[in-house]
Amino acid sequence: MQFRRSGSSTVAINIAPLVDVVFLLVIFFAVSTTFLETAGLELTLPTSSSSADSVPQEITVGLSSDGRLSLDGQPLAEDRLASDLRQRLDGMEKKLVLLRADEETPHGVVVRIMDLAREAGATGLTIAARRDAD
């Protein structure tokens, strides 16, 4: 006696729940990931074709090609820069410094002023540039 099978049943794995679980894991890890903050000053380097239109509240340090310094438009000696910057940065929520250096200023002088700003407590440094006239 032969028994007949009633219809052919195929075995299939439903992967829809697996896809749902994978997407939930991706979302979980994307939301819970923390990003490390790098040490040092944050530099916002301008491009040659554009510059920022709006400037956040920050302290401006001017540096001429012959080494003269100004702090928010007032002339200042280099040996007083760190102490005056520290005093002004203490009262600020975001400790940002805008460095406006002449293009003829030697690189070593610019780096020395950047180091003074870091020692004074600046957490952000923006180097100003002018927009290209295309």
N, C-alpha and C positions, 0 to 999 in steps of 0.2 A: 504494500500500500504506500502510495506516494502522497505526501502532504504538500499542498501548494502554499507557497508564501503569498500572503495578501499584499500585493504591491511591493515595489522595491523602495526601501527606505535608505536614503543616503545620510551619512553622518556629516554634519557641518558645524563648524565652530562659529558662533556669533561673536564678531570682534567689536561690535558697537560699544559694549560696556568697557572693553579694554581701551578703546580710543578715548572715551570719556574720562577714565582714570588718568591716562597719560596727560590729557589737556589740563586736568585739575592739578597734577603735579607740576606741570610747567608753570601754571599761574601761581601756585604756591611758592615755588622757588624764585620766580621773577619778583614777586611782591616782598618776600622776606630777605632778599639779598641785600647786604650792606656793601657800600663801596668805600674803599680806603681813601683817605685824604692824604695827598703827598705832602711831605715836609717842605718848608721853604716858602718863598713868596709866590703868590699866584701872579703870573705874567699874562697880560692881555696885550699881545703884540699886534699892532695895526698892520693892515695890508697896504700896499701902495696905491690901490684904487679907491679905497674908502676909509672913512674914520667914523667914530661914534658921533651921533648927532646930539645925544643927551648925555650929560656927565653926572654921575651920582655924586652925593655929598662926599667930598674928599679934600685932602690937603694938597696944594700944588707946590712943587719944588721946581724952580727954574734954574737952569745951568747954561751959562753962556760959553762960547768957544774959548774965552780966555780964563775960564774957571770961576767966574763970579757967580755967587748963589743968591737966590731969592726964595723966601718962604711966603706963599700967598701974596706975592707982589712986593714984599718988603725985603730990601737987601739984608744979607746975613752972612756972617763969617762961617767958614766950614767947621771950625771947632765948636760952634754953638748949635749947629744943625741938629745933632742927635738929642741934645737936652730940650731944645724948643719943640722938636717933633714929638718927643715923648710926652711933653706937657699937653700938646694939642690932641694927641691920639688918646690920652687917658680919658677924655670926656666924650669920645665918639663910640657909637655902637659898632659900626663897621670901620675898621682901621685901614682906610684906603689912602694911598699916596699916588698922585699923578706926577710923573717926572717929565718935564718939558726941557729936553736937552737940545742944544744947537747941533746941527748935523756935522759941524767941524770939531766938536768936542772930542778929545781923545777917549778911546774906549775904556782905558784904565780909570779915568776920572769918573765916568758914568758908573762903572762897577763899584767904585769906592762909595759913591753916593747911595747906590742901591744897598750896599752893606750897612751904611749908617741908618738907612730907613728901617732895615730889618732889626738892627740892634735897638732902635727906638720903639719897636713893638708893632710895626706895620705888618698886617697880614695879607695885604693885596697891593700890588704895584702895577700901574698902568703907564706905559710909555706912549707919550703923545706923538702924533704925526699929523701932517697936513694932507689934505686930499689932493690926488693928482688931478691936473687939469687936462682931461682927455679931449 
